[in-house]
Amino acid sequence: MKTIQEILNALGLNITLLIGGAIGSFIGIKKGQPWWLQTLTVFTGAFIANYTAPVVVDLFGMNANSLGGVGFLVGYMGKHSLEFIIDKLKSK
């Protein structure tokens, strides 16, 4: 029987990046928003970290060991980091 981590890896989800992005986005939540928007922000930060942290590590030539920390930072910055990265890639 497969473990949860094996199933998530088969789906393209890295549990380290999901947790780091969720914690980062939880810390970066803006106060005064409805609870459902805060929850959506945490999930969005987790998935943004899962898919953009490896790209950031590759672009800046970082060590693969820094992936979890980059996932946390990307989750903390939330959608703003995604917009920044897309703008930078468009300019290349």
C-alpha positions in Angstrom: 0.0 0.0 0.0 1.3 3.5 -0.9 1.9 6.1 1.7 0.3 9.5 1.5 3.6 11.1 0.5 4.0 8.7 -2.5 0.4 9.5 -3.6 1.1 13.2 -3.3 4.3 12.9 -5.2 2.5 10.9 -8.0 0.1 13.9 -8.2 3.0 16.3 -8.5 2.6 17.7 -5.0 5.6 18.1 -2.6 4.5 17.9 1.0 7.4 20.0 2.2 6.5 22.8 -0.2 2.8 22.6 0.6 3.4 22.9 4.4 6.0 25.6 4.0 3.7 27.6 1.7 0.7 27.1 3.9 2.6 28.3 7.0 4.1 31.3 5.1 0.7 32.3 3.8 -0.9 31.8 7.2 1.6 34.2 8.7 1.1 36.7 5.9 -2.7 36.8 6.1 -4.2 40.2 6.2 -6.4 40.8 9.3 -10.0 41.8 9.0 -10.8 39.4 6.1 -13.6 36.9 6.3 -12.6 33.4 7.5 -13.3 31.8 4.1 -11.0 34.2 2.3 -8.3 33.6 4.9 -8.7 29.8 4.4 -8.5 30.3 0.6 -5.4 32.4 1.0 -3.6 29.6 2.9 -4.5 27.0 0.3 -3.5 29.3 -2.5 -0.2 30.1 -0.9 0.5 26.3 -0.4 -0.2 25.5 -4.1 1.7 28.6 -5.3 4.7 27.5 -3.3 4.4 23.9 -4.6 4.7 25.0 -8.2 6.8 28.2 -8.1 9.4 27.4 -5.5 11.3 24.9 -7.7 11.3 27.5 -10.5 12.7 30.2 -8.2 15.4 27.8 -6.9 16.3 26.9 -10.5 16.3 30.5 -11.8 18.6 31.7 -9.0 20.9 28.6 -9.0 20.2 27.7 -5.4 20.9 24.4 -3.7 18.0 22.0 -3.6 18.2 22.0 0.2 16.8 25.5 0.2 13.6 24.4 -1.5 11.5 24.3 1.8 12.7 27.8 2.8 11.9 29.2 -0.6 8.5 27.6 -0.4 7.9 29.3 2.9 8.9 32.7 1.4 6.8 32.2 -1.7 3.8 31.3 0.4 4.4 34.3 2.6 4.5 36.6 -0.4 1.5 34.9 -1.8 0.1 35.9 -5.1 2.3 39.0 -5.3 5.3 36.8 -5.8 3.5 34.9 -8.6 2.7 38.2 -10.3 6.4 39.3 -10.0 7.8 36.1 -11.4 5.3 36.1 -14.3 6.3 39.7 -15.1 10.0 38.8 -15.0 9.5 35.8 -17.3 7.6 37.9 -19.7 10.4 40.4 -19.9 13.0 37.8 -20.9 
